[in-house]
Amino acid sequence: MGNYSVEFSVTYALVFSLFCIVFAVIWRKHKKSGPLEWIMRKVTD
């Protein structure tokens, strides 16, 4: 599937997942709606 090792792929997936979780927690503390809902409201209003 590519030139990357399995270890690199697993590490990358774990770091990406951790980043997504941290982003979601921070977003929820500051906004009452999710990012996709926020974008859709900006587009339609």
C-alpha positions in Angstrom: 0.0 0.0 0.0 2.9 2.3 0.2 6.5 2.8 1.4 5.6 3.3 5.1 6.2 0.7 7.8 3.4 -0.7 9.9 4.8 1.0 13.0 4.7 4.4 11.3 1.1 3.9 10.2 -0.1 2.9 13.6 1.8 5.7 15.3 0.4 8.2 12.8 -3.1 6.9 13.3 -2.8 7.1 17.1 -1.4 10.7 17.0 -4.1 11.8 14.6 -6.9 10.2 16.8 -5.4 11.9 19.9 -5.4 15.3 18.0 -9.0 14.8 17.0 -10.1 14.1 20.5 -8.2 17.1 22.0 -9.7 19.3 19.3 -13.2 18.0 20.0 -12.8 18.6 23.8 -11.5 22.1 23.3 -14.2 22.9 20.7 -17.0 21.7 23.0 -15.7 24.0 25.9 -16.0 27.1 23.7 -18.8 26.4 21.3 -22.3 25.0 21.8 -22.6 23.5 18.3 -20.2 21.3 16.3 -17.9 22.6 13.6 -19.9 21.1 10.7 -23.1 22.6 12.1 -21.3 25.9 12.6 -20.2 25.9 8.9 -23.6 25.0 7.6 -25.3 27.8 9.6 -22.8 30.3 8.2 -23.4 29.1 4.7 -27.2 29.1 4.9 -27.7 32.4 6.9 
